[in-house]
């Protein structure tokens, strides 16, 4: 087990490796992502693998509420840059292909969309959100080509490493497909992240921690963790309203996040720890609308424990 210097915890703020800090160090400037909806769908929506999409996902396909789907990719990028520059004093930008599955198209279509995004003078790279079953070798070769000429961050959604849960939430891919995609992407030296959701139906604390253990040492650069949110007009919304979907209490979630951070490599970039939602789109949990308070509670719990990211990380070679 890796040694952890408790005496120096007071100098670590925050007690995990933040995405903002990672970007600032890489680009020597305030760098923010601009979310984009490029008009994709998903293979578990269009019938290729399933219909209806993930049971937790609304009709924005996990896209940000600031996205205007009517606009072209170029227009979304320009309006997003203007908004983010004004609000956050950002200097550099990453085009974030966020909504739905952003490698689910022929290579020529992907190339045309990525090229439009990279044409803006203040865009220093692209982030691409996708699924493991939409990363055939020809697509990974294309991404490798882009990674050799610009900054490219590939986010491969997993949510859970348990196939029973993946089936239940209609992901229509397996954990094995995820680990295969990561292995093939790593061979091309791609920068990788994944997404995990805590509180999925039927999962225990041990189930969630087992997922963390399985992704902690496979070569990912970054991770997103967030609570299960119930969005309006989704299958999960119907289950929740009929009392069939219990949700995590905030203190349960804070404890889970702290446990997970302790198990992750100390240098893994933490992109997110709490999902944000608005009352116009999210039904529950109520504490989802207080991200800052929950983040403070996570920091306070780590302080109480006298611990931080990497405190209980053990490389697979030492287990």
C-alpha positions in Angstrom: 0.0 0.0 0.0 1.2 3.5 -0.9 2.5 5.6 2.0 0.4 8.7 2.7 1.9 11.7 4.4 -0.8 12.8 6.8 1.5 15.5 8.2 1.4 17.3 4.9 -2.3 17.2 4.5 -2.7 20.8 5.6 -0.8 21.9 2.5 -3.0 19.9 0.1 -5.9 21.9 -1.2 -8.0 20.3 -2.4 -7.3 16.8 -1.2 -7.6 15.4 -4.7 -6.1 16.2 -8.2 -8.5 18.7 -9.7 -9.3 19.0 -13.4 -9.1 22.8 -13.4 -5.6 22.5 -12.0 -4.7 19.9 -14.6 -5.8 22.1 -17.4 -4.1 25.2 -16.1 -0.8 23.4 -15.7 -1.1 21.9 -19.2 -2.1 25.1 -21.0 -0.6 27.8 -18.7 -3.9 29.6 -18.9 -7.5 29.5 -17.7 -8.9 26.7 -19.9 -12.6 25.6 -20.0 -14.6 23.1 -21.9 -17.4 24.3 -24.3 -20.2 21.7 -24.5 -21.5 20.8 -27.9 -24.3 18.7 -29.3 -23.2 17.5 -32.7 -26.4 15.7 -33.6 -25.4 12.2 -32.7 -27.5 9.4 -31.2 -26.6 6.2 -29.3 -26.7 2.5 -30.4 -29.0 1.8 -27.4 -31.4 4.4 -28.6 -31.7 3.8 -32.3 -32.2 0.0 -32.2 -28.7 -1.1 -33.1 -28.3 -2.6 -29.7 -31.4 -1.5 -27.9 -34.2 1.1 -27.9 -34.9 4.1 -25.5 -31.3 4.8 -24.3 -30.0 4.5 -20.8 -32.8 4.6 -18.3 -31.3 7.5 -16.4 -30.7 9.7 -19.5 -33.1 12.4 -20.7 -33.7 13.6 -24.3 -30.5 15.8 -24.2 -28.3 12.7 -24.1 -26.4 13.9 -21.0 -25.7 17.2 -22.7 -25.4 20.4 -20.8 -28.5 22.6 -20.4 -26.6 25.5 -22.0 -26.4 23.7 -25.3 -28.6 25.1 -28.1 -29.2 22.0 -30.3 -30.6 24.2 -33.1 -27.3 25.8 -33.7 -24.5 24.3 -35.8 -21.3 23.0 -34.2 -19.5 26.2 -35.1 -22.3 28.4 -33.7 -22.5 26.4 -30.5 -18.8 26.8 -30.1 -18.8 30.5 -30.7 -21.7 31.3 -28.4 -20.3 29.0 -25.7 -16.9 30.6 -25.9 -18.5 34.1 -25.5 -20.5 33.0 -22.5 -17.7 31.2 -20.7 -15.2 33.9 -21.4 -17.5 36.5 -19.9 -18.4 34.4 -16.9 -15.1 32.7 -16.0 -12.5 35.0 -17.7 -11.4 32.0 -19.6 -8.5 32.3 -22.1 -8.4 29.0 -23.8 -11.1 26.4 -24.7 -11.6 22.8 -25.4 -14.5 21.8 -27.7 -16.4 19.2 -25.7 -18.5 16.8 -27.8 -20.7 15.9 -24.9 -24.2 14.9 -25.9 -25.0 11.3 -26.8 -22.2 9.2 -28.4 -19.7 11.3 -30.2 -17.8 8.6 -32.1 -21.0 6.9 -33.4 -20.7 7.9 -37.1 -18.6 7.2 -40.2 -15.0 8.5 -40.0 -15.6 11.2 -42.6 -18.5 12.6 -40.6 -16.4 12.6 -37.4 -13.5 14.2 -39.2 -15.6 17.0 -40.5 -17.1 17.8 -37.1 -13.8 17.7 -35.2 -12.2 19.9 -37.9 -14.8 22.5 -37.5 -14.3 22.6 -33.7 -10.5 22.9 -34.0 -10.7 25.7 -36.6 -11.4 28.3 -33.9 -8.2 30.2 -32.9 -8.8 29.9 -29.1 -9.6 26.2 -29.2 -6.6 24.2 -28.0 -8.1 20.7 -28.2 -11.1 18.5 -28.1 -12.9 16.3 -25.5 -15.0 13.5 -26.9 -17.6 11.6 -24.8 -18.5 8.2 -26.1 -19.4 4.5 -25.3 -17.0 1.6 -25.4 -19.0 -0.2 -28.1 -18.4 2.7 -30.5 -14.7 2.5 -30.5 -13.8 0.1 -33.2 -10.1 0.1 -34.2 -10.7 2.3 -37.2 -12.2 5.0 -35.0 -9.4 4.7 -32.5 -6.9 5.1 -35.3 -8.7 8.3 -36.3 -8.6 9.6 -32.7 -4.9 8.7 -32.6 -4.3 10.8 -35.7 -6.0 13.8 -34.0 -4.1 13.2 -30.7 -0.9 13.5 -32.6 -1.7 17.0 -33.7 -3.8 18.5 -30.9 -4.8 17.8 -27.3 -7.5 15.1 -27.3 -9.3 13.8 -24.2 -11.4 10.7 -24.7 -14.2 10.1 -22.2 -15.5 6.5 -22.2 -18.6 6.0 -20.2 -18.9 3.0 -17.9 -21.2 3.9 -15.0 -20.7 0.5 -13.3 -18.5 -2.5 -13.9 -21.3 -4.9 -13.1 -23.1 -6.4 -16.1 -26.3 -7.1 -14.2 -26.6 -3.4 -13.5 -25.6 -2.5 -17.1 -28.4 -4.7 -18.4 -30.9 -3.2 -15.9 -30.2 0.4 -17.0 -30.2 -0.5 -20.7 -26.6 0.4 -21.4 -26.5 -2.5 -23.9 -22.8 -3.0 -23.6 -20.7 -5.1 -21.2 -18.0 -4.2 -18.7 -15.7 -6.5 -20.8 -16.3 -4.2 -23.8 -15.2 -1.2 -21.7 -12.0 -2.8 -20.6 -11.2 -3.9 -24.1 -11.8 -0.4 -25.5 -9.5 1.1 -22.8 -6.8 -1.4 -23.5 -6.9 -0.7 -27.3 -7.0 3.0 -26.7 -4.0 2.9 -24.4 -2.0 1.1 -27.1 -2.5 4.3 -29.2 -1.4 6.5 -26.3 -4.8 8.2 -26.0 -5.6 10.3 -22.9 -8.6 8.6 -21.3 -11.3 9.2 -18.7 -14.3 7.3 -17.5 -17.6 8.1 -15.8 -19.1 6.3 -12.8 -22.5 6.7 -11.2 -23.0 5.9 -7.5 -26.5 4.8 -6.4 -27.6 2.8 -9.5 -30.6 0.5 -8.8 -29.7 -2.5 -6.7 -26.1 -1.7 -6.1 -24.5 -2.0 -2.7 -21.6 0.0 -1.3 -19.3 -3.0 -2.1 -20.6 -3.1 -5.7 -19.7 0.5 -6.1 -16.3 0.2 -4.5 -15.6 -2.9 -6.7 -16.2 -0.8 -9.8 -13.7 1.8 -8.4 -11.2 -0.9 -7.7 -11.5 -2.3 -11.3 -10.9 1.1 -13.0 -8.3 2.5 -10.6 -5.3 0.9 -12.1 -6.0 0.5 -15.9 -4.2 3.5 -17.1 -6.9 6.2 -17.0 -5.8 9.8 -16.8 -9.1 11.0 -15.2 -12.4 10.0 -13.7 -15.9 11.5 -13.2 -18.0 10.3 -10.3 -21.5 11.6 -9.6 -24.7 10.6 -7.8 -27.6 9.1 -9.6 -30.0 11.9 -10.5 -33.6 11.3 -11.5 -34.4 13.3 -14.6 -37.9 14.1 -15.8 -39.5 12.0 -18.5 -37.1 9.1 -18.1 -37.8 5.4 -17.2 -36.1 6.1 -13.8 -38.5 8.9 -13.1 -41.4 6.6 -13.4 -39.7 4.1 -11.0 -38.9 6.8 -8.5 -42.4 8.3 -8.5 -43.9 4.8 -7.9 -41.5 4.2 -5.0 -39.4 1.6 -6.7 -36.1 3.5 -6.8 -34.4 4.4 -3.5 -31.7 7.1 -3.7 -28.6 7.7 -1.7 -28.8 10.2 1.1 -26.2 12.9 0.9 -24.1 11.6 3.8 -24.1 8.2 2.3 -22.9 9.7 -1.0 -20.2 11.8 0.7 -18.9 8.7 2.5 -18.8 6.8 -0.8 -17.0 9.5 -2.6 -14.3 9.8 0.1 -13.8 6.0 0.1 -13.4 6.1 -3.7 -10.9 9.0 -3.6 -8.8 7.1 -1.2 -8.7 4.1 -3.5 -7.7 6.0 -6.7 -4.2 6.7 -7.8 -3.0 10.0 -6.3 -2.3 11.5 -9.7 -5.6 10.5 -11.4 -7.4 13.7 -12.4 -10.8 14.1 -10.7 -13.1 15.8 -13.3 -16.3 15.7 -11.2 -17.5 14.5 -7.8 -21.1 15.8 -7.8 -23.6 16.1 -10.6 -25.3 19.5 -11.1 -28.9 19.8 -12.0 -31.7 22.3 -12.2 -35.2 22.0 -10.8 -36.5 22.2 -14.4 -34.9 18.9 -15.3 -34.1 17.0 -12.1 -36.7 15.5 -9.8 -34.4 14.1 -7.1 -32.4 13.9 -4.9 -33.1 17.2 -3.4 -29.4 17.7 -2.3 -28.4 17.6 -6.0 -29.2 21.3 -6.2 -26.5 22.2 -3.6 -23.3 21.2 -5.2 -21.1 23.6 -3.3 -22.4 22.4 0.1 -21.8 18.7 -0.9 -18.3 19.5 -2.1 -17.6 21.2 1.2 -18.9 18.1 3.1 -16.6 15.9 1.0 -13.6 18.1 1.9 -14.6 18.1 5.6 -15.0 14.4 5.7 -11.5 13.9 4.2 -10.2 16.3 6.8 -12.0 14.4 9.6 -10.4 11.2 8.3 -7.0 12.8 8.0 -6.8 11.4 4.5 -7.0 12.2 0.8 -6.8 10.8 -2.7 -4.5 7.8 -3.0 -4.4 7.0 0.7 -5.5 3.4 0.2 -4.5 2.9 -3.5 -2.7 -0.3 -4.1 -1.3 -1.0 -7.7 -2.6 -4.3 -9.1 0.9 -5.6 -9.2 1.0 -5.4 -5.4 -2.3 -6.9 -4.6 
